[in-house]
């Protein structure tokens, strides 16, 4: 009986180390994509292990909902890490804003990479690095949950 328990414990430990070992780097990305006209925010959380997309209602008595939640594959984890490790997050500004537009496209991004953290507010402004980050995330999330962020023509 003891040997069966030890074998099971070993197998559980081994399988969890494979799941947790997909990406050895520590990072977290949080994005709030605000849609004030619909009183709705889409919240994205991506870390080395998983992706979660949540709908947050701004209307009383409406409930928030999990729209997507799953583990990241090793390839997805490496893709996100490839972006984060090739960009100097501390070199990004705290705010990118077009002062000529009062409402419209607004996002908040919090990047935690190893021992560095950066909060970025985006208000009706295209910033190339953020566009590239959203492109990476859009390869991970379901098509109907992709972040809309276009460079002005």
C-alpha positions, 0 to 999 in steps of 0.5 A: 500500500505504501509503495502504491501511494509513493508511486502515485505521489511521484506521478502527481509530482512529475506531472505537475512539474511538466505542467508548471515547467512550460515556461520557466520565466515569471511574468504577468500581463493584465489588460483592461479594455474599456468600452464605456459606450456599452458599460463593459470592460474585457479583462485579460490576464496572461501569465506563464501558466494560463490565460483568462479573459473575463467580461466585467459589467458596469451595469448594476445587478449584472454579473461578471463572467469568465469568457475564456480560461485555459492553460498556455501551451509551451509554444504560447508561453515562449511566444509571450516571453519572446515579446516581453524579453525583447522589449524594455518595459521600463522604457515605455511611458506611463501614458499614451494619450490623444488629448483631442478625443475625450472618449473612445478606445481606452486600455490599461496594461500592467506588465510584471516581468521578473522584478520589473513592473509597469502600468500603461494607460492608453487613450485613443493613441496607437503605440507600436509596442503595445500593438505588437503585444496585443498581436501576440495576445490575439494569437492566444485568445479566441477570435471573438475575444481579440483585442481591437487596436489599429494603427490609424491610416 
